[in-house]
Amino acid sequence: MRSTYRSYSMILAASLLTMLGLDGCKVGPTDRGPAQSPPATLGPNPRLPHASDQAIPIVQVAEAKGWPDGMKPQAPAGINVTAFASGLTHPRW
């Protein structure tokens, strides 16, 4: 009886830890992009808000997009940009 209770306790604890871990993986709507920075937070003397006391922060991950056909990033004069790899499932992998 005692080992059964211990097994159920371990399963419950593992389930709760998994749920807490996955809760931090929330992704906001991708159709609107990241929120704009308020003007007061920019420049040489920004006014930053107080830190949040969240145990697990919610992060908005930017949607990864490849280069459009025939296009590449603008580089400074004298520097050439070329693709290192192509056909990846996710460009950041």
Rosetta constraint file for C-alpha pairs under 8 A:
AtomPair CA 1 CA 5 HARMONIC 6.38 0.50
AtomPair CA 2 CA 6 HARMONIC 6.24 0.50
AtomPair CA 3 CA 7 HARMONIC 6.09 0.50
AtomPair CA 4 CA 8 HARMONIC 6.25 0.50
AtomPair CA 5 CA 9 HARMONIC 6.11 0.50
AtomPair CA 6 CA 10 HARMONIC 6.18 0.50
AtomPair CA 7 CA 11 HARMONIC 6.23 0.50
AtomPair CA 8 CA 12 HARMONIC 6.08 0.50
AtomPair CA 9 CA 13 HARMONIC 6.07 0.50
AtomPair CA 10 CA 14 HARMONIC 6.06 0.50
AtomPair CA 11 CA 15 HARMONIC 6.07 0.50
AtomPair CA 12 CA 16 HARMONIC 6.18 0.50
AtomPair CA 13 CA 17 HARMONIC 6.20 0.50
AtomPair CA 14 CA 18 HARMONIC 6.12 0.50
AtomPair CA 15 CA 19 HARMONIC 6.20 0.50
AtomPair CA 16 CA 20 HARMONIC 6.17 0.50
AtomPair CA 17 CA 21 HARMONIC 6.09 0.50
AtomPair CA 18 CA 22 HARMONIC 6.13 0.50
AtomPair CA 19 CA 23 HARMONIC 6.05 0.50
AtomPair CA 20 CA 24 HARMONIC 7.04 0.50
AtomPair CA 21 CA 25 HARMONIC 7.45 0.50
AtomPair CA 22 CA 26 HARMONIC 7.52 0.50
AtomPair CA 23 CA 56 HARMONIC 7.84 0.50
AtomPair CA 24 CA 56 HARMONIC 5.65 0.50
AtomPair CA 24 CA 57 HARMONIC 6.25 0.50
AtomPair CA 24 CA 58 HARMONIC 5.59 0.50
AtomPair CA 24 CA 59 HARMONIC 7.51 0.50
AtomPair CA 25 CA 58 HARMONIC 7.09 0.50
AtomPair CA 25 CA 59 HARMONIC 7.39 0.50
AtomPair CA 26 CA 58 HARMONIC 6.39 0.50
AtomPair CA 26 CA 59 HARMONIC 7.12 0.50
AtomPair CA 26 CA 60 HARMONIC 7.80 0.50
AtomPair CA 27 CA 58 HARMONIC 7.73 0.50
AtomPair CA 27 CA 59 HARMONIC 6.80 0.50
AtomPair CA 27 CA 60 HARMONIC 5.53 0.50
AtomPair CA 27 CA 61 HARMONIC 6.70 0.50
AtomPair CA 28 CA 60 HARMONIC 5.79 0.50
AtomPair CA 29 CA 33 HARMONIC 7.46 0.50
AtomPair CA 30 CA 62 HARMONIC 7.68 0.50
AtomPair CA 30 CA 63 HARMONIC 6.80 0.50
AtomPair CA 33 CA 62 HARMONIC 6.99 0.50
AtomPair CA 33 CA 63 HARMONIC 7.97 0.50
AtomPair CA 34 CA 60 HARMONIC 6.87 0.50
AtomPair CA 34 CA 62 HARMONIC 7.08 0.50
AtomPair CA 37 CA 41 HARMONIC 6.62 0.50
AtomPair CA 37 CA 42 HARMONIC 7.50 0.50
AtomPair CA 38 CA 42 HARMONIC 7.35 0.50
AtomPair CA 40 CA 46 HARMONIC 5.84 0.50
AtomPair CA 40 CA 47 HARMONIC 5.78 0.50
AtomPair CA 40 CA 48 HARMONIC 7.91 0.50
AtomPair CA 41 CA 45 HARMONIC 7.93 0.50
AtomPair CA 41 CA 46 HARMONIC 4.38 0.50
AtomPair CA 41 CA 47 HARMONIC 5.17 0.50
AtomPair CA 41 CA 48 HARMONIC 5.75 0.50
AtomPair CA 42 CA 46 HARMONIC 5.21 0.50
AtomPair CA 42 CA 47 HARMONIC 7.95 0.50
AtomPair CA 64 CA 90 HARMONIC 6.99 0.50
AtomPair CA 64 CA 91 HARMONIC 6.45 0.50
AtomPair CA 64 CA 92 HARMONIC 7.34 0.50
AtomPair CA 65 CA 91 HARMONIC 7.19 0.50
AtomPair CA 66 CA 91 HARMONIC 6.61 0.50
AtomPair CA 67 CA 71 HARMONIC 6.09 0.50
AtomPair CA 67 CA 72 HARMONIC 6.05 0.50
AtomPair CA 67 CA 73 HARMONIC 7.99 0.50
AtomPair CA 68 CA 72 HARMONIC 7.58 0.50
AtomPair CA 72 CA 81 HARMONIC 7.10 0.50
AtomPair CA 72 CA 82 HARMONIC 7.61 0.50
AtomPair CA 73 CA 81 HARMONIC 6.98 0.50
AtomPair CA 74 CA 81 HARMONIC 7.94 0.50
AtomPair CA 75 CA 79 HARMONIC 5.97 0.50
AtomPair CA 75 CA 80 HARMONIC 6.71 0.50
AtomPair CA 75 CA 81 HARMONIC 6.76 0.50
AtomPair CA 88 CA 93 HARMONIC 7.60 0.50
AtomPair CA 89 CA 93 HARMONIC 7.83 0.50
